[in-house]
Amino acid sequence: MKKAVRSLVIVALLAGCGENTPVQSVDWYKTHDMERKNMIAKCKTSPGELAASPNCINAQKAQNEKDLSRRGYLTLPPVDFSKKGD
């Protein structure tokens, strides 16, 4: 029993030893071009490990929004079908 408890404590402690990279927002990545490009490149080199990380998602979303704004597309509000027309 003591071995099981000790093992669980060790596993719990090691689980908290992950990389503590701060999560940057989409707006932050829009204003920091070099960091955005570096993060996207890093995410592409290891997609199985990093593609679902918050920083990869935010950097890619910022890149997509910048690309669309250059083409003249606008971010439109979502359509709400629950409202009835007048």
C-alpha angles and dihedrals in degrees: 000000000000090000091053093050091045090050092050092050091050092048091049092051093048092049089064093053095083125124111288100211111164114242112239123207127241090250090053091053090048090059097040105062099174094048090047093051092046092050093049090049091049091049092050093052092057108022096157091058104032110021094094095044116117093241093052092049093047094046092050092046090051090050091049092050092049091049092049093047090054090054092050099253119142130214103242126200114255118267113253109208092179091076115086119224121249 
